[in-house]
Amino acid sequence: MLIAFDTATPLVTVALHDGTSVVAERSSERPMKHGEHLQPMIDEVVREAGLTPADLTAIAVGAGPGPFTGLRVGLVAARTMGFALDIPVYAVCSLDVLAIEAFDSGVVEGDFLVATDARRKEVYVASYSAGVRVDGPAVLKPADAATTLPVVGEGAHLYPEAFPNAVGPLMPSAGWLARAVAGERAELLDPDPLYLRRPDAVVSPKATRSLL
């Protein structure tokens, strides 16, 4: 049994895959509550399937890119669970999950982009061909990533002037993350966050010196 979750966006998403299909899935309704929502949602999907944590055999987690705080919640939880249960942890670029869902659902074909909200009036963006990443991810101003190709993800809907051909889905789904890992559809990464820029909160050099 594979438990999958992603905290790279404002909403938490969790799913359980039995090796054949997704048997349970949850998405949070309130944004920016990663620490409050993740563990209860994991518990819910496990109980819904009539299982206990001891029945889990692997973990899949979204590696981002995404905001530092939310992304850290998911990666730390995945590593902690993996260690406690002695099961493998597989990370996947969250943009790849969006690309696989869009391609497999027939929303896109051929060349397209995935763009998610990076805040600061920027987007996380990567290029794909037939669902496979060929470039990126990178963090860019929308104008620098502008294209007339189809663009999957929330970033395209936030900046229609740069991405006039916006299509769904908007945010990564844990169900599709689970399918990507179970079917070996995406590059499997170590469970480390894909940070494309420094965190918003950093220790100033002055503060560092005061601690020495």
C-alpha positions, -999 to 999 in steps of 0.1 A, spaced: 0 0 0 14 33 -11 6 65 8 11 97 -13 9 134 -3 19 168 -16 22 201 3 39 221 -25 8 243 -30 -15 262 -5 -37 230 -3 -27 196 12 -36 165 -9 -33 129 3 -41 96 -14 -37 58 -9 -29 34 -37 -32 -3 -35 -9 -12 -63 -37 -12 -89 -57 20 -83 -63 49 -59 -86 36 -31 -89 68 -10 -81 105 -15 -85 138 4 -77 174 -3 -78 202 23 -105 229 19 -86 257 37 -53 269 23 -20 274 42 -28 249 70 -3 223 61 9 215 96 -27 212 109 -41 192 80 -15 167 68 -14 141 96 -52 140 102 -57 135 65 -32 107 64 -50 91 93 -83 95 75 -73 78 42 -56 49 61 -87 43 82 -110 46 52 -92 17 36 -95 -3 68 -58 -3 73 -32 8 100 1 25 94 18 -8 97 1 -19 64 19 8 44 47 -4 22 59 29 6 55 67 6 53 91 -23 58 128 -16 57 159 -38 92 175 -38 80 209 -52 91 234 -62 70 253 -38 70 277 -8 96 268 19 73 263 48 46 242 33 70 221 13 91 214 44 60 200 62 54 173 36 91 163 32 97 161 69 66 140 74 76 116 46 111 111 60 98 107 95 72 81 85 96 63 63 121 60 91 95 50 117 79 23 95 111 13 78 96 17 43 110 35 12 102 72 4 100 83 -32 98 120 -41 85 134 -74 86 169 -89 52 183 -83 51 199 -118 56 164 -133 25 152 -114 4 180 -130 19 172 -164 11 134 -162 -25 141 -151 -30 166 -179 -15 144 -206 -32 112 -194 -65 130 -192 -63 142 -228 -62 178 -218 -29 183 -236 -8 165 -262 26 173 -277 44 202 -263 31 222 -233 42 239 -201 33 236 -164 33 268 -144 25 271 -107 23 301 -84 57 310 -69 44 342 -53 64 375 -57 46 377 -91 67 348 -103 59 312 -115 76 278 -112 77 266 -147 88 235 -167 85 224 -203 70 190 -214 66 169 -245 40 142 -244 39 143 -206 77 140 -202 97 170 -188 123 183 -212 134 215 -194 131 231 -160 119 235 -134 128 272 -130 114 302 -113 106 331 -137 86 362 -142 55 353 -162 66 376 -190 99 357 -193 80 324 -196 52 337 -218 40 313 -245 11 305 -267 15 268 -260 -11 252 -236 -1 258 -200 -12 236 -171 -14 248 -135 -25 277 -114 2 300 -126 -13 301 -161 -47 312 -147 -31 339 -125 -12 354 -155 -35 351 -186 -16 379 -204 15 356 -204 -3 323 -208 -34 328 -229 -40 291 -234 -44 280 -198 -58 245 -191 -64 224 -161 -56 208 -137 -46 237 -114 -28 219 -85 -11 186 -81 -33 157 -70 -20 130 -45 -39 105 -65 -20 112 -96 13 114 -76 5 78 -64 -3 67 -100 30 82 -112 51 64 -86 32 31 -88 34 31 -126 70 44 -127 58 73 -148 80 100 -133 116 105 -123 120 93 -87 140 116 -65 154 115 -30 130 131 -5 146 165 -6 128 197 -14 132 214 -48 139 249 -36 146 272 -66 153 302 -44 163 310 -9 136 309 19 117 342 26 130 341 62 168 340 65 191 349 93 209 382 87 247 384 87 244 408 117 223 384 137 247 355 128 277 375 141 258 382 173 255 345 180 292 338 176 
